[in-house]
Amino acid sequence: MDGTKRDEIRVGLKVKVVQKQDQSTGRLTLGVVQDILTNSATHPHGIKVRLETGTVGRVKEIIRE
């Protein structure tokens, strides 16, 4: 799952996001979704979320356990 569809992302889901300052390097941050910030159904660069740590980024990968 690549995180470009809003209906695939739920609060409490474990995801990897790219933060704005890490877009050039592609460095991913692992965390749990606290809020979904993107209102549209899809976004080509990933749905923007806030993690439980307060980190904001675009979902690049959904972790399935």
C-alpha positions as CSV (number, residue, x, y, z in Angstrom):
1,M,0.0,0.0,0.0
2,D,1.4,3.3,-1.0
3,G,-0.7,5.8,1.0
4,T,-2.2,7.8,-1.9
5,K,-5.8,6.9,-1.1
6,R,-7.5,8.4,1.9
7,D,-9.9,5.5,2.5
8,E,-7.0,3.1,3.1
9,I,-5.7,5.2,6.0
10,R,-7.2,5.0,9.5
11,V,-6.4,6.5,12.9
12,G,-4.3,4.0,14.8
13,L,-2.7,2.6,11.7
14,K,1.1,2.1,11.6
15,V,2.6,4.0,8.7
16,K,5.9,5.4,7.3
17,V,5.8,9.0,6.3
18,V,8.2,11.5,4.6
19,Q,8.5,14.8,6.4
20,K,8.8,18.1,4.4
21,Q,12.4,18.5,5.3
22,D,13.2,14.9,4.3
23,Q,11.6,15.0,0.8
24,S,14.9,15.4,-1.0
25,T,16.6,12.5,0.9
26,G,13.5,10.2,1.0
27,R,14.1,9.5,4.7
28,L,11.0,7.8,6.2
29,T,9.7,8.1,9.7
30,L,7.7,5.3,11.3
31,G,4.7,6.1,13.5
32,V,1.0,5.7,14.3
33,V,-1.6,7.9,12.7
34,Q,-3.3,10.3,15.1
35,D,-5.1,12.7,12.6
36,I,-5.7,12.6,8.8
37,L,-5.0,16.1,7.5
38,T,-5.7,15.7,3.7
39,N,-9.4,16.2,2.9
40,S,-9.3,15.0,-0.7
41,A,-9.9,11.3,-1.6
42,T,-6.5,10.9,-3.2
43,H,-3.2,12.7,-3.4
44,P,-0.4,11.8,-5.8
45,H,2.4,12.4,-3.2
46,G,0.6,10.6,-0.3
47,I,-2.1,11.6,2.2
48,K,-0.9,14.1,4.8
49,V,-1.2,12.8,8.4
50,R,-0.1,13.8,11.9
51,L,1.5,11.0,13.9
52,E,1.0,10.4,17.7
53,T,4.5,12.0,18.2
54,G,3.2,15.2,16.5
55,T,5.2,14.6,13.3
56,V,3.4,15.7,10.2
57,G,4.2,14.0,6.8
58,R,2.8,12.3,3.8
59,V,2.2,8.6,3.9
60,K,4.6,6.6,1.7
61,E,3.9,3.1,3.1
62,I,1.2,1.4,5.2
63,I,2.6,-1.2,7.6
64,R,0.4,-4.3,7.6
65,E,1.0,-6.6,10.6
